[in-house]
Every structure is written in C-alpha cells, then in structure tokens.
Amino acid sequence: MASRSWNRVELIGNLTRDPELRYTPNGAAVATFGMATNRTYVTEGERKEEVDFHKLVAWNKLAELCNQLLKKGMRVFISGRLQTRSWEAQDGTQRQTTEIVVEDMIILTPKVNGVAAAAPEEIEAEPVKTEEKPEPKEEKEEPAEKAPQEEVKEDLPF
C-alpha cells in the first residue's frame, strides 16, 4: 500500500527584495525573490518579535507576472511547496539550499490610484466622498409609541 505525502507551504508576508527574472538555456522564465514573515510572542512578561526570511522561486508565466507586479515591501500571499536542492560551487564545495517553489500568489497590498503601493508609507488615505442627503420631510401625524431601545455598549469584542 502506497502512503501519501503532503508538501504545502502558505505564507503571508512582505517582500524583502524585487524579483530577479532570468531565463534557463531552454527558455523557461525563473524569478527569485525573498519574503519576511513576523511572529510576535510574550515570554517572561516581555513582548518579543521574531522574523523569518524565506527564499522564493517562481517559474514560467508566474515568474514573469511576479517580475512585473511585485516590488520590495509589498504584502503578498504565497502558496507553494518546499524544495531542497544541492549543487557543486565553483570552488568545488558542495552547496545546498531550501526554497519555496511558488504555485500561487495573491497581492495583498492595497492599490493607490490603480497601482499597488510597494510600502505602507506610500499608501495615502483618499478623502471620503460624502453624499448630501435631502432633509427628511416633516410628518404632520405623530408617530405611534416607540419601543424602548437597548443601550449600545462601547466595549464590543469586535
């Protein structure tokens, strides 16, 4: 009986560098870029933050899209699989790296004027347009007795 395996990585984080697009000798596009993910925790009453850095690789059409759309600082969702590869360096030493092969990518950075902002400081709040409403017409008849309304508490959990 064959056993099943599962190799899936899903990350939400910020890009640490612009994608770098290259082409293999066979003409396949490959984009490499980095992502940082943060984790906050409390230990001994002190709040601490930990950052992990991830190597990402996208291939073919997705590689070209990543190169066109992604910029350093953008927040993205990445889904893919872990891959470890080994090679011999020019100096003869054996090298190894583990990277995430991107299979799906969703940009989470909001768009400003139709273009995704690369960093949060590039996002400017657009003025909210308020629509003027006509004044309500006065009713000549007195409304029926109103039901008592519940008091709304300000400390709602959401």
Secondary structure in CASP SS format (residue, H / E / C, confidence):
PFRMAT SS
TARGET T0000
AUTHOR 0000-0000-0000
METHOD secondary structure of the structure
MODEL  1
M C 1.00
A C 1.00
S C 1.00
R C 1.00
S C 1.00
W C 1.00
N C 1.00
R C 1.00
V E 1.00
E E 1.00
L E 1.00
I E 1.00
G E 1.00
N E 1.00
L E 1.00
T C 1.00
R C 1.00
D C 1.00
P C 1.00
E E 1.00
L E 1.00
R E 1.00
Y E 1.00
T C 1.00
P C 1.00
N C 1.00
G C 1.00
A C 1.00
A E 1.00
V E 1.00
A E 1.00
T E 1.00
F E 1.00
G E 1.00
M E 1.00
A E 1.00
T E 1.00
N E 1.00
R E 1.00
T E 1.00
Y E 1.00
V E 1.00
T E 1.00
E C 1.00
G C 1.00
E E 1.00
R E 1.00
K E 1.00
E E 1.00
E E 1.00
V E 1.00
D E 1.00
F E 1.00
H E 1.00
K E 1.00
L E 1.00
V E 1.00
A E 1.00
W E 1.00
N H 1.00
K H 1.00
L H 1.00
A H 1.00
E H 1.00
L H 1.00
C H 1.00
N H 1.00
Q H 1.00
L H 1.00
L C 1.00
K C 1.00
K C 1.00
G C 1.00
M C 1.00
R E 1.00
V E 1.00
F E 1.00
I E 1.00
S E 1.00
G E 1.00
R E 1.00
L E 1.00
Q E 1.00
T E 1.00
R E 1.00
S E 1.00
W E 1.00
E E 1.00
A C 1.00
Q C 1.00
D C 1.00
G C 1.00
T C 1.00
Q E 1.00
R E 1.00
Q E 1.00
T E 1.00
T E 1.00
E E 1.00
I E 1.00
V E 1.00
V E 1.00
E E 1.00
D E 1.00
M E 1.00
I E 1.00
I E 1.00
L C 1.00
T C 1.00
P C 1.00
K E 1.00
V E 1.00
N C 1.00
G C 1.00
V E 1.00
A E 1.00
A C 1.00
A C 1.00
A C 1.00
P H 1.00
E H 1.00
E H 1.00
I C 1.00
E C 1.00
A C 1.00
E C 1.00
P C 1.00
V C 1.00
K C 1.00
T C 1.00
E C 1.00
E C 1.00
K C 1.00
P C 1.00
E C 1.00
P C 1.00
K C 1.00
E C 1.00
E C 1.00
K C 1.00
E C 1.00
E C 1.00
P C 1.00
A C 1.00
E C 1.00
K C 1.00
A C 1.00
P C 1.00
Q C 1.00
E C 1.00
E C 1.00
V C 1.00
K C 1.00
E C 1.00
D C 1.00
L C 1.00
P C 1.00
F C 1.00
END
